[in-house]
Amino acid sequence: MSKLIITRWNGSVLTLLHSGKEAIQIQIESEENQSVLGNIYIGKVNKIVKNINAAFVDMGQGQMGYLKLGDNMVHFADGRPCGTKLRQGDEIIVQVERDAVKSKAPVLTGNLNITGRYFVLTSGKKQIGFSSKITDQAWKQKLKSQLEPVKGEDFGIIVRTNAHGASEEELQNELKDLMDTLEKLLKDARYRTCYSLLYSAAPSYLTGLRDSFKSTLEAVVTDEPDIYEAVKDYLVQNQPEDLNLLVYYEDPLLPLSKLYRIDKTLEEALGKRVWLKSGGYLVIEPTEALTVIDVNTGKYSGKKEMRDTIMKINLESAEEIGHQLRLRNLSGIIIIDFIDMDTEEDRNRLVTRLTDILSKDPVKTTVVEITKLNLVEVTRKKIRKPLYEQISQMP
């Protein structure tokens, strides 16, 4: 079971997912410079770059986004599909798919997604898809037969993990709300001026609540009156069954930031070295192009044979790497240099265990391969900025 802690820290809103005795995930969002992730705009094509098959789109207020062409079904502001045959000056509807990271512009898409707790409505893929974490085939077939007559030809539906176990009424109500939202958005776009914000995504502390797995959250705790009211309003409208989880924390002698050791947690989450219980340690070094993680034996003083020692440290490292990727929100290409193993059997055992650990990450994470140099290559989908960058951009 986990708790979602929401408080203010150094002028920003900090959301901490806490389980047992450790932080699982941290999100920091400046109130002055909020993330535009998920927002939908009427943008203007500023430049077409044919050699990379992409367009740069002006979203207004000096914000430029990168739109990859070819796999995007883009619509003009009046609702007409334009495919990818864009020209400079065209006004189109775009959604921010990835936050800006360092020197890279936000990534845009013409495939609009409206996300709820149980479904994602998409104007791109028109099929019905299911979260890979839902394995109940009979339930999937039953729900698919119920969704087919509703879906129509204008959008697709992705069924999220939380849908499994929700009541039929809950599913129907949310789907109707999402359909109404998308329909109104596309209708309003015809009458709005260029650079208009058509849809504003919820702040990260609310999306964290929306995306948390049902039955795993035991409390939502905040010590900020305005945030308490905002969360309460959200729960009443969207998750009334979870209203009893909301707690307003009051203790002037021990604020939430002290109770959950936020300063210390952030210091550790930004540190280069992470110690393991065995005495081994990880060295984590993010760069512009990729993240490198090195596994070391460190102070390990076990009496087992060398092969068993190496396997023990590597397996413990795999667990901690899964934790650190989510905690630090590291994404893109991740290269892991485990301690070298002599046998194919041991290497396969480690990769199988790492794959299982990373499959539990809410963000899509994939073990690609072991290279000829015995380096393990992992990819993690880029969505939000890594933690170190969130902090570096605080006011």
C-alpha positions as CSV (number, residue, x, y, z in Angstrom):
1,M,0.0,0.0,0.0
2,S,1.2,3.5,-0.7
3,K,0.5,7.1,0.2
4,L,0.4,10.1,-2.1
5,I,1.9,13.1,-0.3
6,I,1.3,16.6,-1.7
7,T,2.9,19.6,-0.3
8,R,4.8,22.8,-1.2
9,W,8.5,22.8,-1.3
10,N,10.7,25.8,-2.1
11,G,7.9,27.5,-4.1
12,S,6.8,24.5,-6.1
13,V,4.2,21.8,-5.6
14,L,5.9,18.5,-4.7
15,T,4.1,15.1,-5.1
16,L,5.6,12.1,-3.4
17,L,4.4,8.6,-3.8
18,H,5.6,6.8,-0.7
19,S,5.4,3.1,0.1
20,G,6.7,1.4,3.2
21,K,9.8,3.3,4.2
22,E,10.8,4.6,0.9
23,A,9.9,7.1,-1.8
24,I,8.7,5.5,-5.0
25,Q,8.2,8.5,-7.2
26,I,8.7,12.3,-7.0
27,Q,7.2,15.0,-9.2
28,I,8.0,18.7,-8.7
29,E,6.0,21.3,-10.6
30,S,6.7,25.1,-10.5
31,E,3.5,27.1,-10.0
32,E,4.9,29.9,-12.0
33,N,6.1,27.7,-14.9
34,Q,3.7,24.8,-15.1
35,S,4.3,21.9,-17.4
36,V,2.4,22.0,-20.7
37,L,2.4,18.2,-21.0
38,G,-1.0,17.0,-22.3
39,N,-2.2,20.5,-23.3
40,I,-3.9,20.9,-26.7
41,Y,-3.4,24.1,-28.8
42,I,-4.1,25.6,-32.1
43,G,-0.6,26.1,-33.4
44,K,0.9,27.6,-36.5
45,V,3.4,25.8,-38.7
46,N,6.6,27.9,-38.5
47,K,8.9,25.7,-40.6
48,I,8.9,22.4,-42.4
49,V,12.2,20.5,-42.3
50,K,11.9,17.9,-45.1
51,N,15.2,16.1,-44.5
52,I,14.0,15.0,-41.0
53,N,10.3,14.8,-42.1
54,A,9.2,17.1,-39.3
55,A,7.7,20.5,-38.6
56,F,8.3,23.1,-36.0
57,V,5.0,24.5,-34.7
58,D,4.5,27.8,-32.8
59,M,2.2,27.4,-29.9
60,G,2.3,31.0,-28.8
61,Q,4.1,32.9,-26.1
62,G,7.5,32.0,-27.7
63,Q,6.9,28.3,-27.2
64,M,8.0,26.2,-30.2
65,G,7.2,22.5,-30.5
66,Y,8.5,19.6,-32.7
67,L,6.0,17.7,-34.7
68,K,7.2,14.5,-36.4
69,L,5.4,13.9,-39.7
70,G,4.4,10.6,-41.3
71,D,2.8,8.9,-38.3
72,N,0.6,11.8,-37.2
73,M,-3.0,12.4,-38.4
74,V,-3.0,16.1,-38.1
75,H,-6.2,18.2,-38.4
76,F,-6.6,21.9,-39.4
77,A,-8.1,24.1,-36.8
78,D,-11.5,23.9,-38.6
79,G,-11.5,20.1,-38.1
80,R,-10.5,19.1,-41.6
81,P,-7.8,16.3,-41.7
82,C,-4.7,17.4,-43.5
83,G,-2.6,14.3,-43.1
84,T,1.0,15.3,-43.2
85,K,0.8,17.7,-46.2
86,L,1.5,20.8,-44.2
87,R,2.7,24.2,-45.3
88,Q,4.2,27.1,-43.5
89,G,1.5,29.2,-41.9
90,D,-1.1,26.4,-41.6
91,E,-3.1,26.5,-38.3
92,I,-3.4,23.0,-36.8
93,I,-4.5,21.2,-33.7
94,V,-1.6,19.7,-31.7
95,Q,-1.1,18.1,-28.3
96,V,2.1,18.2,-26.2
97,E,3.2,14.5,-26.0
98,R,6.5,15.0,-24.2
99,D,7.8,17.8,-22.0
100,A,10.8,19.9,-23.3
101,V,14.0,18.3,-22.1
102,K,17.2,20.4,-21.8
103,S,17.7,22.0,-25.2
104,K,15.0,19.9,-26.9
105,A,11.7,21.4,-27.7
106,P,8.4,19.8,-26.5
107,V,7.3,16.9,-28.8
108,L,3.9,17.4,-30.4
109,T,1.4,15.1,-31.9
110,G,-1.7,15.4,-34.0
111,N,-3.1,12.3,-32.5
112,L,-5.1,13.8,-29.7
113,N,-5.5,11.9,-26.4
114,I,-8.0,12.6,-23.7
115,T,-7.0,10.6,-20.6
116,G,-9.3,9.4,-17.8
117,R,-8.8,6.9,-15.0
118,Y,-10.2,4.0,-17.0
119,F,-9.9,5.0,-20.6
120,V,-7.9,7.0,-23.1
121,L,-9.8,8.4,-26.0
122,T,-7.6,8.9,-29.0
123,S,-8.2,10.6,-32.4
124,G,-5.2,8.8,-33.8
125,K,-5.5,5.0,-33.7
126,K,-9.2,4.2,-34.2
127,Q,-9.1,0.7,-32.7
128,I,-9.9,-0.6,-29.2
129,G,-6.7,-1.5,-27.3
130,F,-6.0,-2.7,-23.8
131,S,-3.3,-2.2,-21.2
132,S,-0.8,-5.0,-21.4
133,K,-1.2,-5.4,-17.7
134,I,-4.8,-6.7,-18.1
135,T,-4.5,-10.4,-18.7
136,D,-8.2,-11.4,-18.1
137,Q,-9.0,-12.4,-21.7
138,A,-12.7,-13.2,-21.0
139,W,-13.2,-9.8,-19.5
140,K,-11.4,-8.1,-22.3
141,Q,-13.6,-9.8,-24.9
142,K,-16.8,-8.9,-23.0
143,L,-15.8,-5.2,-22.7
144,K,-14.7,-5.0,-26.3
145,S,-18.1,-6.2,-27.5
146,Q,-19.7,-3.4,-25.3
147,L,-17.4,-0.7,-26.6
148,E,-17.6,-1.5,-30.3
149,P,-21.1,-0.1,-30.9
150,V,-20.2,3.1,-28.9
151,K,-16.8,3.8,-30.5
152,G,-17.8,4.9,-34.0
153,E,-15.3,5.9,-36.6
154,D,-13.9,9.2,-35.3
155,F,-11.8,7.9,-32.4
156,G,-10.2,4.9,-30.7
157,I,-10.3,3.7,-27.1
158,I,-7.4,2.5,-24.9
159,V,-8.6,0.6,-21.9
160,R,-6.4,1.4,-18.9
161,T,-5.3,-1.0,-16.1
162,N,-7.7,0.5,-13.6
163,A,-10.7,-0.3,-15.8
164,H,-10.4,-4.0,-14.7
165,G,-12.5,-4.3,-11.6
166,A,-14.4,-1.0,-12.1
167,S,-18.2,-1.1,-12.3
168,E,-20.1,-0.9,-15.5
169,E,-21.6,2.3,-14.4
170,E,-18.2,3.9,-13.7
171,L,-16.9,2.9,-17.1
172,Q,-20.0,4.2,-18.9
173,N,-19.9,7.5,-17.1
174,E,-16.3,8.2,-17.7
175,L,-16.4,7.2,-21.4
176,K,-19.3,9.6,-22.0
177,D,-17.4,12.4,-20.2
178,L,-14.3,11.8,-22.4
179,M,-16.4,11.7,-25.6
180,D,-18.2,14.9,-24.7
181,T,-14.8,16.6,-23.9
182,L,-13.3,15.6,-27.2
183,E,-16.4,16.5,-29.2
184,K,-16.5,20.0,-27.6
185,L,-12.8,20.5,-28.1
186,L,-13.0,19.9,-31.8
187,K,-16.1,21.9,-32.2
188,D,-14.7,24.9,-30.2
189,A,-11.5,24.8,-32.3
190,R,-13.4,26.1,-35.4
191,Y,-14.2,29.4,-33.6
192,R,-11.0,30.0,-31.7
193,T,-8.0,32.0,-32.7
194,C,-4.5,30.7,-33.4
195,Y,-2.4,29.9,-30.3
196,S,-5.6,29.2,-28.3
197,L,-5.3,26.7,-25.5
198,L,-8.2,24.2,-26.3
199,Y,-7.6,21.8,-23.5
200,S,-5.5,22.1,-20.3
201,A,-4.2,18.9,-18.7
202,A,-4.6,18.6,-14.9
203,P,-1.6,19.5,-12.7
204,S,0.7,16.6,-11.9
205,Y,-0.6,16.1,-8.4
206,L,-4.0,15.3,-9.8
207,T,-2.7,13.1,-12.7
208,G,-0.7,11.2,-10.1
209,L,-3.9,10.5,-8.2
210,R,-5.8,9.6,-11.4
211,D,-3.0,7.2,-12.6
212,S,-2.5,5.5,-9.2
213,F,-3.5,1.8,-9.3
214,K,-6.8,1.1,-7.6
215,S,-6.6,-0.7,-4.2
216,T,-2.9,0.2,-3.8
217,L,-3.5,3.7,-2.5
218,E,-4.3,4.0,1.2
219,A,-4.2,7.8,1.7
220,V,-3.8,11.1,-0.1
221,V,-2.2,13.5,2.4
222,T,-1.7,17.3,2.0
223,D,-1.0,20.2,4.4
224,E,-2.0,22.9,1.9
225,P,-5.6,24.1,2.3
226,D,-6.0,25.2,-1.4
227,I,-4.6,21.9,-2.7
228,Y,-6.8,20.0,-0.3
229,E,-9.9,21.7,-1.8
230,A,-8.6,21.1,-5.3
231,V,-8.1,17.4,-4.7
232,K,-11.5,17.2,-2.9
233,D,-13.3,18.8,-5.9
234,Y,-11.5,16.4,-8.3
235,L,-12.4,13.3,-6.2
236,V,-16.0,14.4,-5.9
237,Q,-16.3,14.8,-9.7
238,N,-14.1,11.9,-10.9
239,Q,-13.4,9.4,-8.1
240,P,-16.0,9.8,-5.4
241,E,-15.3,6.3,-4.1
242,D,-11.8,7.5,-3.0
243,L,-13.0,10.6,-1.2
244,N,-12.4,8.9,2.2
245,L,-8.7,8.6,1.4
246,L,-8.1,12.4,1.5
247,V,-6.5,13.6,4.7
248,Y,-5.7,17.2,5.7
249,Y,-2.5,17.1,7.8
250,E,-2.0,19.6,10.5
251,D,1.0,19.6,12.9
252,P,3.0,22.8,13.1
253,L,5.8,21.0,15.0
254,L,6.3,18.3,12.4
255,P,5.3,19.5,8.8
256,L,4.9,16.9,6.0
257,S,8.3,17.8,4.5
258,K,10.0,16.8,7.8
259,L,7.8,13.8,8.4
260,Y,8.7,12.3,5.0
261,R,12.3,13.5,5.0
262,I,11.8,15.3,1.7
263,D,15.1,17.2,1.7
264,K,17.1,14.0,2.5
265,T,15.1,12.0,0.0
266,L,15.8,14.5,-2.8
267,E,19.5,14.7,-1.9
268,E,19.7,10.9,-2.2
269,A,17.6,10.9,-5.4
270,L,20.0,13.4,-7.0
271,G,23.2,11.7,-5.7
272,K,25.6,10.0,-8.1
273,R,26.2,7.0,-5.8
274,V,23.5,4.6,-4.4
275,W,24.6,2.1,-1.8
276,L,23.1,-1.4,-1.7
277,K,22.3,-3.4,1.5
278,S,25.0,-5.9,0.5
279,G,27.7,-3.2,0.5
280,G,27.8,-2.9,-3.3
281,Y,26.8,0.3,-4.9
282,L,25.5,1.9,-8.1
283,V,27.0,4.9,-9.9
284,I,24.3,6.7,-11.9
285,E,25.3,9.3,-14.5
286,P,22.7,10.9,-16.7
287,T,24.0,12.6,-19.9
288,E,22.4,14.5,-22.8
289,A,22.2,11.3,-24.9
290,L,21.7,8.5,-22.4
291,T,22.0,7.4,-18.8
292,V,24.9,5.1,-17.7
293,I,24.6,2.9,-14.6
294,D,27.6,1.1,-13.3
295,V,27.3,-1.7,-10.7
296,N,30.2,-2.2,-8.2
297,T,31.0,-4.8,-5.5
298,G,32.0,-2.0,-3.1
299,K,32.2,-3.2,0.5
300,Y,30.6,-6.6,0.0
301,S,32.3,-9.1,2.3
302,G,30.2,-12.2,1.9
303,K,31.7,-15.7,2.2
304,K,30.0,-17.2,-0.8
305,E,32.0,-18.2,-3.9
306,M,32.7,-15.6,-6.5
307,R,30.0,-16.7,-8.9
308,D,27.3,-16.6,-6.2
309,T,28.6,-13.2,-4.9
310,I,28.4,-11.6,-8.4
311,M,24.9,-13.0,-8.9
312,K,23.7,-11.7,-5.5
313,I,25.0,-8.2,-6.1
314,N,23.7,-8.1,-9.7
315,L,20.2,-9.2,-8.6
316,E,20.1,-6.7,-5.8
317,S,21.3,-4.1,-8.2
318,A,18.5,-4.9,-10.7
319,E,15.9,-4.3,-7.9
320,E,17.4,-1.0,-7.0
321,I,17.8,0.1,-10.7
322,G,14.1,-0.4,-11.2
323,H,13.4,1.8,-8.1
324,Q,15.9,4.5,-9.2
325,L,14.6,4.8,-12.7
326,R,11.1,5.6,-11.5
327,L,12.2,7.7,-8.5
328,R,14.5,9.9,-10.7
329,N,12.3,9.6,-13.8
330,L,15.2,8.7,-16.0
331,S,14.2,7.9,-19.5
332,G,15.4,7.3,-23.1
333,I,18.4,5.0,-23.5
334,I,19.8,3.5,-20.3
335,I,23.1,1.4,-20.4
336,I,23.7,-0.8,-17.4
337,D,27.1,-2.2,-16.7
338,F,26.5,-5.1,-14.3
339,I,29.4,-7.1,-12.9
340,D,30.6,-9.5,-15.6
341,M,29.2,-13.0,-15.4
342,D,30.9,-16.0,-17.0
343,T,28.0,-18.2,-17.9
344,E,25.1,-17.7,-20.3
345,E,22.8,-19.2,-17.7
346,D,23.6,-16.5,-15.2
347,R,23.2,-13.7,-17.8
348,N,19.8,-15.1,-18.8
349,R,18.7,-15.3,-15.2
350,L,19.7,-11.7,-14.6
351,V,17.9,-10.4,-17.7
352,T,14.8,-12.3,-16.9
353,R,14.7,-10.8,-13.4
354,L,15.4,-7.3,-14.6
355,T,12.6,-7.6,-17.3
356,D,10.2,-8.7,-14.6
357,I,11.1,-5.8,-12.3
358,L,10.9,-3.2,-15.1
359,S,7.5,-4.6,-16.3
360,K,5.9,-3.2,-13.1
361,D,6.9,0.4,-14.0
362,P,3.9,2.5,-15.0
363,V,6.0,4.1,-17.7
364,K,6.8,1.7,-20.6
365,T,10.3,0.3,-19.9
366,T,11.9,-2.4,-22.1
367,V,15.1,-4.5,-21.8
368,V,16.5,-4.4,-25.3
369,E,19.5,-6.7,-25.2
370,I,22.9,-7.6,-23.7
371,T,25.6,-6.2,-26.0
372,K,28.8,-8.0,-27.0
373,L,30.5,-6.0,-24.2
374,N,28.1,-7.5,-21.7
375,L,26.2,-4.1,-21.3
376,V,22.5,-4.3,-20.7
377,E,20.5,-1.8,-22.9
378,V,17.2,-0.6,-21.6
379,T,14.8,2.0,-23.0
380,R,12.2,4.0,-20.9
381,K,9.6,6.1,-22.6
382,K,10.2,9.8,-22.3
383,I,7.2,11.7,-21.0
384,R,8.1,14.1,-18.2
385,K,11.4,15.8,-17.4
386,P,13.8,13.9,-15.2
387,L,13.9,14.8,-11.5
388,Y,17.3,16.6,-11.7
389,E,16.0,18.8,-14.5
390,Q,12.7,19.6,-12.6
391,I,14.7,20.8,-9.7
392,S,17.2,22.8,-11.8
393,Q,14.4,24.8,-13.4
394,M,12.7,25.7,-10.1
395,P,12.2,29.5,-9.5
